[in-house]
Amino acid sequence: MSGIFIAFEGGEGSGKSTQTQIIKTWFEKKGRDVVLTRQPGGTDLGKQLRHILLDLSSKEVAPITEALLFAADRAEHMHRVIRPALTKGEVVICDRYVDSFIAYEKGGRQLDAEEIDRLSHWATDSLAPDLTVLLDIPPKSGLARSGDLDRMEMQPVEFHERVRATYLELAASHPKRYLVIDAQQSPEEISAIIKERCVLLLMTK
């Protein structure tokens, strides 16, 4: 595939939505076609699954059910959006991808690590991003930035601490793929760091 695949990861309130928009515009000014999408919710089916997963009325969903619903969203998204765009040589910028799944389900929910890894690979055909931007922020600081909290944001701080720790473990395990940024910097400072890394991507794609 000749496209560029960038995933933005991070805890609640880390500023992913702001940065994905900035980087989308930056790539477009470079003459690239860009698909900006998100998980969950990047397909018609995904929008329905997103409502089930994040709506407060779904608070009784069992952790294993939650994991399977997230995996279903990811599989549909991969086959309907991500792979077709990459095949056409487009830039795909995704707000959350498989590492969110691992961080929230293996870290936050403390589900079986081997099963989560197996499910992750199956749902994505083992496709990894060219670059994963981790906007790292202490959970209490990130949650304080949020407005109305959804079902995942409403989890205890200890849950979000485990999510953050798992993200940082993933980044340490894949240093070439990850770009870890202190999300408490200004949006301008953060985007400058990301753009510098994206220049290197453009040199190889």
N, C-alpha and C positions, 0 to 999 in steps of 0.2 A: 504494500500500500504506500502511496506517495504523499499522503496527507500528513498533517501534524496533529498530534493528539495531546492536549494539555488538560489535566484535571486540577481543580482547585479543591483543597481539603481544609478542614479546620473545625473547631468547636463553634458553639452558638455565639453569634455576635462578633465573629472574627473579621467580617468585612468581605466575604467571598463575592457577594453579589455586586458590590461596588467595583472590585478589581476585575471581575470577569467582563464587565461592560467596558472598562478602560482598555483592557488588552484586546478585546474584540475590535474596538475602534482603531487601535494601533495597527493591528494586522491588516485591517481593511485599507488603511492609508498606505500600507506597503503593497497593495494590489492583490491581496489574497482574499479568496472567498471564505467566509467564516460561518460556521454553525455554532451558535451559542445555545446550550441545552442544559438540562439538570436531571439529577436523580434524587428522589423519585419524581416522576411527573413529566418526563420528556416525550411521552407518546400519549395517544388517546387513552389507552389502557392504563398507562402510568399515572395519568391524572386521577383516575378512579382509585387506583391503589394508594396514591399520595393522600387522598382524602381519608381513606381507611386508616392509614398508618399514622397520620399526624393529627387528625381531629380528636379533640378531647373526649368525644363520645366513644372512642375506641379504646378506652383505658384498660379494659379487661382482656385485650388480646394477649394470648400466651406468648412468651418469648420465642418459642420455636415457630409459632405461626407468623409472628412478626418477621423473623429471619427469612422464611419461605416467601412471604409477600415481597420483601425487599429484593430477593433473588429473582422473582418473577418479573418485577419491574426492570431489573437490570438486564435480564436476558432479552426481553422485548425491545428495550432501548438499544441494546447492542446490534440486534439484527435489523431493526427498522431505521435507526438514525446513525449510529456511530460508524459502523462498517461501511455502509453505502457512501457516506460523506468522505471518509478517508480514501476509499477506492477512487473517488473522483478527484482526489488531490486537494481537498478542502482542509481548512484548519478547524478542528473540533475543540471547542472549549466547553468543558463540562463542570458544572457546579455540583460537586460530589461524584465519586465513582466508587470503585471496589474497596478502596482503603477506608472509606467511611463505613462501609458495611462491616469490615473487619474490626474497626475501632469501636463501633457502637454495639455490635453483637457479641464479638469475642471479648472486647474490653469492658464495655458498659454492662451488657447483660450477662457476661461471664459464661457464655455458652461454650460447648466443647470446641477447642481450637482446631482440631483436625477436621471436624465436620464443617466448620465455617470455612476453612481454607478450601476444602473439597468443593463446597457449594459455590464459593467465589470463582474458582477456576472454571467450573461447569457453566455458570451463568454468563461468563464473559469470553468463553473460548480462550482463556488465558491471555487475553490481550491487555498489555500494560501500556500506560501513557508514555509518550516521549518525555514528558515533564510533569511532575506532580508538585504543585505549589502548596505548601502547608503554611497557612496563616496561624501561627501559634499564639494563643492568648490564655491567661489563667481563667478558668471557668467563671469565677465570681465576677471578674471584670467583663467578660463577654456577655454573660447573662444580664448584667446591669445595663448593657446597651440595647437589649431586646425590648420590644414593645409587648404586645399580647403574645403570651407564650403558648406554643403548640404542645402536643402530647410528649414529644421527645424533650423539648426544652423544660418541661415541668418535672423531669426526673430529678432526684436529689443531687446535690453538689458532688457527693461521693461518686455517683454514676459518671458525671462529666469529668471528674478527675481521672477516673480509669480510662475514659475515652481519650483524654489528652495524653496520658502515659503511653497508651497503645499506639497512637499516632507517632509519638517521638521514637518509640521502638521500631516502628516500620521505617521511619526516615533513616535511622541509624543503620538499618539492615540494607537499605537501598540508597546509599549516598549519591550515586551518579544520577539517579532518576529524581531525587527529591531536592527541592529548594525550600528550606525552612526559613521563615521570616517572622520577626517579632511584629505581631499585628497591632501592637500598641503605638507604633509609629504613625505618622500622618499618612493619609492615602497617597499623597504625592511621593513620599519617600518609598513607600511600599511598591508602587507601580514602577518607579525608576529601577528598582532592583530586579523586578520581574522582566521588564523590557530588556535589560542588559543580558539576561539569560536567554530571552527569546531571540535576540540577535544571533547568538551562537546556534540556535536551532535552525534559523533561516539559512545559515551557512552550510548546513548539512542536508537540507531538504529541498 
